């Protein structure tokens, strides 16, 4: 709640919400963005009520929010690529672009680790089958574990 209300306050302070002036106020006695905290609390209660009414509706809302968050992260770089960096204001300090170097280093470390250790020890996620005493890994042949021949369906045909 604290983080959400502070982000709501900052967004309202920058004029990004309807009724921004109201939500951008800091309470003089408590020295906190009380209006933004109340908005966040109300929204949490509303989403909680939606969850109580229908978990499918709640899951749809949360899934759409995750997709929208990803899209919102993609918008600024997309605009920058489409319109060019010349649209950015002059900056007194500019970092050089070392992303490709960092990415290459992570890839090299990952590949080296895979050949040194991962190939031998990584078996994949554990799948729990009802009635099995020992763990079954996703890389195991589940048909053999279940006593079926390859190509048999679940009905045993």
N, C-alpha and C positions, 0 to 999 in steps of 0.2 A: 504494500500500500504506500509506503513512504516513497519508494522509487517511482511508482506510477504517478503519484500526486506531484512529485517534483518535475517529472517529465511533462505532465499536463500543464503545470504552471509555466515552465519554460516555453512550451509551444504556444500557450496563450499570451505570454509576454511578448513573443515575436509576432503576434497577430494571426496565428494559424488556426484558431478555433472560432466557431460562432460564439458571440458574447465574450470575446477575448478580454476585454477590460474587466469584466466581472471575475473571471477565473485567474487573472494575472495579479490580483490583489494579494498582498501579504498582510495577515492579521497583525494589527499593531501591538496587541497585548501578548499574544503567543509567538509572534515572530515566525509564522509559518504560513504557507499557502492554504489556508483553511478551506476556501471555496473549491480549489482544485482537489483537495482531499475529500471533501463531501461528494463532488462529482465522481471521483474514482470509487468511493464506497458505494454510491448508488448504482453505478454500472456493475460492480462486482455482485451486489445483491440481485440485480436483474438477471445477470448471467447464471447465478446460482438458482434462481427460480426457473429459468429455462431448463437447466439441467434436471431439476426435480420433475418438471413436466414431461420432458422428452430428452433422453440422453442422445438420441440420433440428431435432434435439432442442435443440441449443444455441440456435439462433435462436428457437425457441418459448419457451425459458426467458427469454431476453433480452427478447423482445417482451412477455411477460407481466410482466416486471419493470418495463418502461417504463410499461405501463398501470397497474400497481399504484402506481408512484411518483406518477403523475398523480392517481389516486384519493386517495392519502394526502395530497396537497396540498389536495384539495377538502374533506376531512372537517372540519377545524377551522372554516373559514368556514361550512360547511353547518350544523354544530352551533350556531354563533353566530347564524345566521339563524333557525333553527328554535326555539331556546330564548331568544333575545334577548340583548342586551348586558348585561342586568342580572345574568346569570350570572357575568360577569367580576368579579374582585375590584377594589376601589378602587385607582386608580393615582395616584401623585403627579404624573405628567406625561402629558398626553394630547395627541397630535398631532391637529390638525383634519384632516378628510377632504378632501384636494385631488386625489384620484385622477381625478375627472371633469374637472377643469380641465387636468391633465397630459395626459389622454387626448385632450381636445379640441385642445390645442396640437399634439400629435403628428399628429392627423388633418389639421389645417389645413396644417401644414408639408408633409405627404406629398402632399396634393392640389395645393398650390401648386407643389411640385417636379415633380409629374407634368405639369402644364400648361406649365411653363417649359421642362423639359428631357426628361423621361421619354417623353412622347408621340413626340418626334422620334427619340430615340436608343435607346430600349429595344426590342429585337427579340425577346426571350425567350431561353430556353436554346438552346444549340447542339446539334444532333443530328448525329452523324457517321454518314453512310451509306456503306456499302462501295462503293468505286469512284467516289465523288464527289471532285472536286478542290477545290471551294470549300465553305465551311461552309454548312450548311442550318439554318435557324432553325425553331423549333417553330411560328412564326406563318406560315411559308411553306406553300404548297399542295404537299404531298408527292406527290400524284398527278401533278402536272405535272412535278415533278423526276424522277420515276421513269419518265416517258414513258407513263403510263396516262391514260386519260380518267377523269373523275369517275365514281364508282360502280363502277369495275372492281375485282374482287377480286384477291388476290395471285396467283392462278393465271393471270391475264390474260384471264379470260372476260368 
